[in-house]
Amino acid sequence: MEYILGKNYDEFICRHEKIKFYFDGMSAKFVVPRKNVDDGLIDIFNFDRVFFQLFLKDGVVFVLIKFNELKWVDVPFVVSGAVNLAPPQLSEGYGVDIILANALSGRVYVNRREALGLGLSKALFWAAYRQMKHPVENLQSRINKIHASFSSEEMARLSLGCVKC
């Protein structure tokens, strides 16, 4: 779906500012809901370099994202059964939309398109494929245990490569 800057979308309204990562098998989307969006944050999301990484532990995959001026953020990645998984093209990785929205109104402030590198896209493909074939049991318990053991910064330090956009 194409999101229009300045328009409100009910799907982005949420009580908690929890970043979400969606993967439909051919492209990805990061949704970053914030209750207080200011011009500085909009500039960071529009213009800063973006870094992506993958962290795998105990069958759980975390996608990490970082903007130059902000800290690493980790998002657990879980494949739903409805994903039509397609391997990345030989010449390019998956596209990823980064959306900054107001958590109270659903208003879109940033809708930025980037690309994951080919290596990271292949790792994401295989992680999704593995999850589809062998779903992780006790997923929330595993996520909580990993979060108790590793900060986002530690996950980034121990993760699979860094892709710079």
Residue frames as qw, qx, qy, qz and C-alpha x, y, z in Angstrom:
[[0.000, 0.889, 0.458, 0.000, 0.00, 0.00, 0.00],
 [0.380, 0.402, -0.021, 0.832, 1.23, 3.48, -0.81],
 [0.329, -0.705, -0.478, 0.407, 1.04, 5.85, 2.16],
 [0.236, 0.762, 0.176, 0.577, 0.54, 9.58, 1.59],
 [0.365, -0.007, -0.407, 0.837, 2.47, 12.08, 3.70],
 [0.196, -0.095, 0.168, -0.961, 0.21, 14.07, 5.99],
 [0.679, -0.207, -0.423, -0.564, -2.67, 11.59, 5.76],
 [0.475, -0.361, 0.643, -0.480, -3.96, 9.69, 8.82],
 [0.636, 0.088, -0.727, -0.246, -4.13, 5.87, 8.82],
 [0.768, -0.484, 0.087, -0.410, -5.96, 3.95, 11.55],
 [0.954, 0.031, -0.251, 0.160, -3.46, 1.07, 11.28],
 [0.493, 0.393, -0.386, 0.673, -0.71, 3.32, 12.71],
 [0.428, -0.631, 0.161, -0.626, -2.67, 4.37, 15.80],
 [0.760, -0.112, -0.610, 0.193, -1.37, 2.54, 18.86],
 [0.560, -0.820, -0.080, -0.087, -1.06, 2.94, 22.62],
 [0.702, -0.530, 0.285, 0.380, 2.61, 1.98, 22.74],
 [0.304, 0.839, -0.358, -0.276, 5.46, 3.32, 20.64],
 [0.729, -0.208, 0.636, 0.147, 6.49, -0.15, 19.54],
 [0.248, 0.546, -0.567, -0.565, 8.31, -0.39, 16.22],
 [0.841, 0.186, 0.470, -0.195, 6.88, -3.03, 13.91],
 [0.001, 0.452, -0.730, -0.512, 8.54, -4.91, 11.07],
 [0.804, 0.342, 0.352, -0.335, 6.50, -6.52, 8.32],
 [0.064, -0.401, 0.777, 0.480, 7.78, -8.77, 5.56],
 [0.769, 0.322, 0.181, -0.521, 5.45, -9.99, 2.82],
 [0.857, 0.059, 0.470, 0.202, 8.02, -12.23, 1.15],
 [0.611, 0.542, 0.264, 0.513, 9.08, -9.68, -1.47],
 [0.154, 0.610, -0.139, 0.765, 9.53, -6.40, 0.42],
 [0.460, -0.358, -0.636, 0.506, 9.63, -5.14, 3.99],
 [0.130, -0.760, -0.164, -0.615, 8.20, -2.30, 6.03],
 [0.370, -0.173, -0.580, 0.705, 9.31, -0.68, 9.29],
 [0.235, -0.771, -0.346, -0.480, 6.57, 1.29, 11.04],
 [0.395, -0.035, -0.488, 0.777, 7.80, 3.64, 13.75],
 [0.265, -0.791, -0.443, -0.328, 4.92, 5.12, 15.77],
 [0.366, -0.014, -0.396, 0.842, 5.76, 8.10, 17.99],
 [0.129, -0.786, -0.574, 0.187, 3.48, 10.17, 20.20],
 [0.089, -0.900, 0.042, 0.425, 5.69, 13.25, 19.89],
 [0.711, 0.324, 0.337, 0.526, 7.02, 13.84, 16.40],
 [0.085, -0.872, 0.014, 0.481, 9.09, 17.00, 15.93],
 [0.539, 0.809, -0.196, -0.127, 11.00, 18.52, 13.00],
 [0.123, -0.672, 0.731, 0.014, 14.31, 17.10, 14.25],
 [0.614, -0.033, 0.784, -0.088, 12.98, 13.54, 14.26],
 [0.704, 0.642, 0.250, -0.173, 11.42, 14.03, 10.84],
 [0.291, 0.839, -0.445, -0.113, 14.79, 15.25, 9.49],
 [0.353, -0.441, 0.825, -0.016, 16.60, 12.24, 10.98],
 [0.683, 0.229, 0.685, -0.113, 14.13, 9.82, 9.40],
 [0.605, 0.773, 0.106, -0.160, 14.23, 11.62, 6.06],
 [0.399, 0.854, -0.328, 0.060, 17.94, 12.29, 5.66],
 [0.422, -0.631, 0.649, -0.052, 20.17, 10.24, 8.00],
 [0.426, 0.318, -0.826, -0.187, 21.94, 7.14, 6.77],
 [0.854, -0.235, 0.138, -0.443, 20.15, 3.97, 7.74],
 [0.125, 0.405, -0.904, 0.052, 21.78, 0.76, 8.93],
 [0.885, -0.123, -0.066, -0.443, 20.12, -2.66, 9.04],
 [0.098, 0.402, -0.901, 0.129, 21.28, -5.91, 10.65],
 [0.834, -0.215, -0.366, -0.353, 19.95, -9.34, 11.59],
 [0.163, -0.451, 0.773, -0.414, 20.48, -11.05, 14.93],
 [0.800, -0.083, -0.500, -0.322, 19.64, -14.75, 15.32],
 [0.063, -0.342, 0.794, -0.500, 19.42, -16.49, 18.68],
 [0.311, 0.102, 0.868, -0.374, 17.58, -19.66, 19.80],
 [0.238, 0.426, 0.825, 0.286, 15.54, -19.77, 16.58],
 [0.071, 0.883, 0.375, -0.274, 14.38, -16.16, 16.94],
 [0.495, 0.346, 0.241, 0.760, 15.29, -13.55, 14.34],
 [0.117, -0.819, -0.259, 0.499, 15.60, -9.87, 15.23],
 [0.473, 0.624, 0.224, 0.580, 15.80, -7.19, 12.57],
 [0.399, -0.606, -0.189, 0.662, 17.78, -4.19, 13.77],
 [0.342, 0.769, 0.265, 0.470, 17.59, -0.65, 12.45],
 [0.454, -0.579, -0.137, 0.663, 19.67, 2.42, 13.25],
 [0.325, 0.896, 0.120, 0.279, 19.77, 5.98, 12.01],
 [0.516, 0.445, -0.330, 0.653, 23.07, 7.86, 12.38],
 [0.100, -0.488, 0.327, -0.803, 21.87, 9.99, 15.29],
 [0.773, -0.349, 0.086, -0.523, 19.74, 7.37, 17.07],
 [0.381, -0.388, 0.829, -0.131, 20.47, 4.13, 18.91],
 [0.243, 0.042, -0.914, -0.323, 19.96, 0.64, 17.52],
 [0.667, -0.023, 0.313, -0.676, 16.42, -0.71, 17.81],
 [0.001, -0.100, 0.980, 0.174, 15.63, -4.42, 17.58],
 [0.690, 0.091, 0.036, -0.717, 12.36, -5.84, 16.31],
 [0.507, -0.066, 0.859, -0.026, 11.52, -9.56, 16.61],
 [0.423, 0.312, -0.520, -0.674, 10.71, -11.00, 13.21],
 [0.493, 0.105, 0.835, -0.222, 7.98, -13.60, 12.90],
 [0.189, 0.066, -0.687, -0.698, 6.68, -14.97, 9.61],
 [0.645, 0.166, 0.414, -0.621, 2.96, -15.45, 9.28],
 [0.594, 0.131, 0.783, 0.129, 1.57, -18.32, 7.26],
 [0.503, 0.781, 0.335, -0.157, 0.28, -15.92, 4.57],
 [0.109, -0.755, 0.424, 0.488, 3.75, -14.94, 3.29],
 [0.856, 0.502, 0.112, 0.046, 4.43, -15.67, -0.38],
 [0.518, -0.671, 0.359, 0.391, 8.20, -15.99, -0.02],
 [0.732, 0.662, 0.008, 0.161, 10.34, -15.04, -3.03],
 [0.731, -0.273, 0.046, 0.624, 14.16, -15.08, -2.97],
 [0.004, -0.835, 0.076, 0.545, 15.84, -11.72, -3.57],
 [0.709, 0.704, -0.031, 0.013, 16.88, -10.89, -7.12],
 [0.856, 0.010, -0.015, 0.517, 20.51, -11.60, -8.01],
 [0.394, 0.466, 0.009, 0.792, 21.29, -7.92, -8.59],
 [0.178, -0.488, 0.174, -0.837, 19.42, -6.32, -5.70],
 [0.095, -0.119, -0.870, 0.470, 18.03, -6.91, -2.25],
 [0.090, -0.677, -0.730, -0.020, 14.54, -6.46, -0.88],
 [0.015, -0.552, -0.057, -0.831, 13.04, -2.99, -0.77],
 [0.356, -0.446, -0.683, 0.456, 12.10, -1.64, 2.64],
 [0.110, -0.738, -0.230, -0.625, 9.70, 1.20, 3.46],
 [0.354, -0.183, -0.565, 0.723, 10.42, 3.19, 6.61],
 [0.214, -0.684, -0.428, -0.551, 7.33, 4.93, 7.93],
 [0.176, -0.080, -0.535, 0.823, 7.33, 7.45, 10.77],
 [0.304, -0.558, -0.550, -0.542, 3.78, 8.03, 12.02],
 [0.278, -0.383, 0.386, -0.792, 2.04, 9.72, 14.90],
 [0.173, -0.094, -0.967, 0.163, 0.88, 7.01, 17.33],
 [0.192, 0.370, 0.583, -0.697, -2.12, 9.07, 18.45],
 [0.489, 0.558, 0.050, -0.668, -3.53, 10.23, 15.10],
 [0.796, 0.223, 0.534, 0.176, -1.97, 7.79, 12.61],
 [0.357, 0.912, -0.084, -0.182, -0.60, 10.71, 10.57],
 [0.874, 0.126, 0.140, 0.447, 2.33, 9.78, 8.31],
 [0.143, -0.924, 0.163, 0.317, 5.31, 12.13, 8.60],
 [0.006, 0.607, -0.715, -0.346, 7.91, 10.12, 6.70],
 [0.919, 0.218, 0.309, -0.110, 7.57, 7.40, 4.08],
 [0.040, 0.759, -0.596, -0.260, 11.09, 6.59, 2.92],
 [0.972, 0.226, -0.002, -0.067, 12.08, 3.78, 0.55],
 [0.156, -0.710, 0.680, 0.096, 15.44, 2.07, 1.00],
 [0.868, 0.233, -0.410, -0.155, 16.91, -1.26, -0.04],
 [0.771, -0.505, 0.387, 0.035, 18.39, -4.00, 2.07],
 [0.080, 0.623, -0.722, -0.291, 21.72, -5.21, 0.74],
 [0.751, 0.191, -0.541, -0.326, 21.77, -8.47, -1.17],
 [0.369, 0.169, -0.847, 0.343, 23.56, -10.39, 1.63],
 [0.242, 0.023, 0.599, -0.763, 21.13, -9.22, 4.29],
 [0.688, 0.164, -0.127, -0.695, 18.20, -9.95, 1.97],
 [0.653, 0.169, -0.730, -0.110, 19.41, -13.50, 1.47],
 [0.154, 0.063, -0.817, 0.553, 19.80, -13.95, 5.24],
 [0.456, 0.094, 0.320, -0.825, 16.26, -12.61, 5.76],
 [0.718, 0.175, -0.444, -0.507, 14.93, -14.96, 3.07],
 [0.550, 0.107, -0.819, 0.122, 16.52, -18.01, 4.71],
 [0.064, -0.014, 0.682, -0.728, 15.40, -16.94, 8.19],
 [0.607, 0.130, 0.075, -0.780, 11.82, -16.57, 6.92],
 [0.698, 0.192, -0.621, -0.300, 12.03, -19.89, 5.07],
 [0.320, 0.099, -0.861, 0.384, 13.29, -21.65, 8.21],
 [0.287, 0.049, 0.519, -0.804, 10.50, -20.12, 10.33],
 [0.695, 0.154, -0.198, -0.674, 7.88, -21.22, 7.80],
 [0.693, 0.158, -0.696, -0.098, 9.20, -24.81, 7.79],
 [0.576, -0.208, -0.676, 0.410, 9.93, -25.01, 11.54],
 [0.261, -0.796, -0.123, -0.532, 7.82, -22.55, 13.56],
 [0.224, 0.312, -0.646, 0.659, 9.38, -21.51, 16.86],
 [0.555, -0.562, -0.610, -0.064, 7.63, -22.82, 19.96],
 [0.492, -0.699, -0.305, 0.420, 7.25, -20.63, 23.05],
 [0.468, 0.569, 0.139, 0.662, 8.15, -17.62, 20.91],
 [0.200, -0.878, -0.014, -0.435, 7.24, -14.86, 23.37],
 [0.792, -0.589, 0.099, 0.123, 9.11, -16.62, 26.16],
 [0.788, 0.088, 0.166, 0.586, 12.21, -16.89, 23.95],
 [0.237, 0.739, 0.113, 0.620, 11.96, -13.23, 22.91],
 [0.469, -0.850, 0.023, -0.239, 11.68, -12.15, 26.56],
 [0.860, -0.378, 0.138, 0.314, 14.68, -14.29, 27.53],
 [0.645, 0.338, 0.165, 0.665, 16.81, -12.85, 24.71],
 [0.010, -0.834, -0.084, -0.546, 15.76, -9.28, 25.60],
 [0.664, -0.745, 0.056, -0.034, 16.76, -9.98, 29.20],
 [0.842, -0.229, 0.222, 0.434, 20.20, -11.15, 28.02],
 [0.497, 0.134, 0.336, 0.789, 21.04, -8.71, 25.23],
 [0.127, 0.699, 0.164, -0.684, 20.54, -5.00, 24.66],
 [0.656, 0.732, 0.172, -0.067, 19.89, -3.74, 21.14],
 [0.110, 0.872, -0.470, -0.077, 23.48, -2.46, 21.03],
 [0.464, -0.379, 0.799, 0.035, 24.83, -5.91, 21.96],
 [0.748, 0.399, 0.527, -0.060, 22.64, -7.56, 19.34],
 [0.479, 0.867, -0.098, -0.091, 24.01, -5.17, 16.72],
 [0.123, -0.748, 0.649, 0.062, 27.58, -5.88, 17.76],
 [0.475, -0.183, 0.861, -0.001, 27.02, -9.65, 17.48],
 [0.692, 0.497, 0.369, -0.373, 24.79, -9.61, 14.40],
 [0.692, 0.268, 0.522, 0.421, 25.10, -10.49, 10.74],
 [0.412, 0.220, 0.322, 0.823, 26.81, -7.63, 8.92],
 [0.048, 0.660, 0.291, -0.690, 25.78, -4.05, 8.58],
 [0.408, 0.506, 0.559, 0.514, 24.13, -2.72, 5.47],
 [0.119, -0.486, -0.116, 0.858, 24.54, 1.00, 4.88],
 [0.382, 0.712, 0.562, 0.177, 22.06, 2.89, 2.77]]
